[in-house]
Amino acid sequence: MAKNKIALVTGGSRGLGRNMAINLAKKGIDVILTYHSNKEEADHVVSNIQALGQHAAAFQFDAGNINSFDQFIAQITDHLKEQTGQPNFDFLINNAGTALYAPFMDTTEEQFDAVYNIHYKGVFFLTQKALPFINDGGRIINISSGLARFAFPGSSAYGSMKGAVEVLTRYLAKELGHRGIAANVVAPGAIETDFGGGHVRDNKETNAHIASVTALGRAGVPDDIGGVVAFLCTEDARWINGQRIEVSGGMNL
């Protein structure tokens, strides 16, 4: 009997990451997810995945602390060796992130560095360190944002880091093709989660504005995103590579 495929989802304890993890499990994929501080939420997601009949485990991870990555990779590969007999996995979903809402003129170097470490440098080096353990024929999915295509005042640092990730993804697709590893970007539009303090979900004016500039007439919800990420990890998506897939309901067309 073939072994289940295994996905690593960073920031999988809540919001979009949680939705991705559960949708992956619905596709018959086992999941390792990470959380930053809320172990209870992460354990709840693990229980949900196990209830779907898949293996799952949660590990603490700080996506902005690059010095911790070697220890983190050792931790998950040891776990996999114990569970499956080998340290490898199939899919890396770089989802972990934080929001920054600050006008360009007011953005501090400290804020910039924090966003850079989590959203670009962290993605670059976690992928690099994970690569020896990603099976040939695997997938890398980097989560970007509609803010890399259209400009929304207050997101200059965040949006430009996501733009950098999109360029990086094309390089990954080119350089890893010889191993059969596809790399793609999923770029959500504005989604109703607790991301950024629930900015899109809880601010009525923001929510109404997003609905008004979206062709399908509403803000997004996590269920709009997780299934797309899960699809990209299936055999049906094997020929999609080096692409940016915006999942925004047609925002700012």
N, C-alpha and C positions, 0 to 999 in steps of 0.2 A: 504493500500500500504506500502511495506517495506521501511524503511528509507535507504537512501544512506549510505554506509560505508564511513568512514572519515580517511584520512591519514595525519600525521604530518611529513613533510619533512624538516629537518634542512639544511640550505644552499641551498635553493631552488630557488634562484633568477637568477642563471647563471649556465653555464657548465652542469655537470652531474645532479645536483640537479634539474635544470630547466627541463631537459629532462625527469627525473623521474616523476616530478610533472605533466607534460603534458601527459605522457603515463598513469599515474594513472587515470587522468581525462577521457582519452579515454576509460578506462575500467568501467566508470560510478562511479568512486570514487571521493568524495569531498576532497579538499586539503587545509590544513593549511601549509603555507611555511614560512620559516624564511629567513631573510637577515641580514648581518652584518652591512653594511653601505649604500648600494645602493638601496634606497627605490624606485627610479624610475624604475629600472630593475625589482624589485619585483612586483611592481604594473602592469608592462607590462605582467608578467607571470600570474598574477591574471586575467587580462583582457583576455588573451588567453584561460585560463581554463573556464572562464565564457562564452566565445564564443562557447565552446564545450558543454555548457548546464549544467555545474557543479558549485557548490558553491566553492568559494575560498576566502582566506584572507591571508594577509602577516603581520608578526610581526617581529620587530627588536629583535635580539638575538645574544649574544656573547657566543659562545660555550666554550670558555676558562675561563669565569667568573662564577665559580660555585656558588658564593654568589648571583647571580642574578636569579638562576633557580627557586626558590620558587615564586618569583614575576612573572616570565615568565609563569609558569604553571597556576598560578591564572588568569593571563591575558587571556590565551587561553581557560581555562575552563569556565570563565565568558562569553567569546564570544560564546562558544558552547552552554551554557545554554540559552543565548539570542536567538540563531539561531535555536536550535533544541529542547530545553526544558530539556536537560540533558548535563552534563559536559564531557561525555565520548567520546572516539574515538577508532578506531580499529587497526590502523597500525602506528608504529613508525619507521621512516627511519632515522638512524643516519648517515647523509651524510656530514655535515659541516666540513670543514677542510682547512688547509693551507699547503703549501709545505715548506720543509726545505732541501736545497741542501748544505751540509757541510761535508767535510771529518771527519771521526771519531776523528782524532787528533786535529782538529780545532773546534769541536763543543763545545760551551760554556754552562755552567750550565743554563744561562738565556734562550738560545735557546732550550735546552733540556726541561726545565720546561714549556715553551710556547707550545711545541709540545705535551708534556705529558698532560697538562691541556685540550687542545682541543681534542686530538685524543684518549685519554684513560680515564683520570679522568672525563672529561666532559661527555663522552659516558656512563660511569658507573653510574654517579649520575643523569644525566638527565633521563636515563632509570628507575632508582630506584624511582625518584620523579614522573615520568609519570605513573608508573605501576598501582597505584590505579584507574587511569582513563582510562586504556586500557581495552576494553571489553574482557570478556572471549571469547576464540576462535579467538583472534586477532593475529597479527604478529609483530615481531621485526626484522628489517633487518639492519644489521650493514655493513657499507661500509669499506672494507679493501683495499688491493692492491696486485698486483702481487709481489711487493717488500717484502712481508712477506714470499714468497716461494723461490724466487731467489734474489741474492744479486747484487746490482748495486752500485758501490762506490759512497759515498756522501749521502747515504740514511740510515745510521745506526740507527739514532734516530727515524726517521719517520717509517722505516720498522719494527723496533722492537716494536713500539707502536701498529702498525697494527697487529703484531703477538699476542700481548696481547689481543687485541679486539677479535681475532679469538678464543682464549682459553675461554675468557669471554662468548662468544656466546654459546659455548657448555654447559657451566654452566647454562646460562639462559634457554636453551632448557630443561635441566634436571630439574631445580628447578621450572619452570613455566608450565611444562606439565600438572599438575593437574588442571590448569585453561584452558587447551586447547590452550595455546599460544605457537606458534612455533617461534623459533629464528634461523635465518640463516645469513650467510655472503655472500655478493657479493663482489668479488675481481676483479676490473677492471685491465687490463694491462695498457700500456701507451696510453693515449687518447689525441687527439688534442683538447684542450680547452685553456682558458687563465689561467688555474691553473699553479702556479709556474712561472708566467710571460709569459705564452705561450711557455714554454720550449720545449714541444714535437711538438707543431704545427709550431712554427716559426723558430726553429733551424734546418736547412736542414740536417746537419750531424747527429744530434740526430734522426731526423725523418727517415732518410735513414738507420741508424743502427737498429732502432726498426723494420722497415719493413724487414730487412735482417735476424732477429732472430725470426720472427713470421711466423708460418706455413702458414697462409693465406696471407702473403706477404705485409702487410701494417700496419701502426699505426691505433689505434682505433679512432672512432668518438663517440660523445655523443649518437647518435641514436643506437649504438651497446649495450648500457647499460640500458637505461631507461625502455625499454620493458621487460627486465629480472626482474628488481625490481617490475614492475607492475604485471607481471605474478605471482611472489611469494606472491602477495596479493590477488590472485584469489582462488576460490574453487578448481580449477584444481591442485593447488600446495599444497593442505591441508596436504599431507603426507610427505612433505619435511621438515625436522626438524634437527637442529644441524649440518647443512652442510655448507661447504665452496664451493661456486660456482665461479670459476675463469672465467672471461669473457674477454679473452685476445687474441682471435684469434689463440691461440697455441703459446704463447711466451716462448722462452727458454725451449722447450720440451726436 
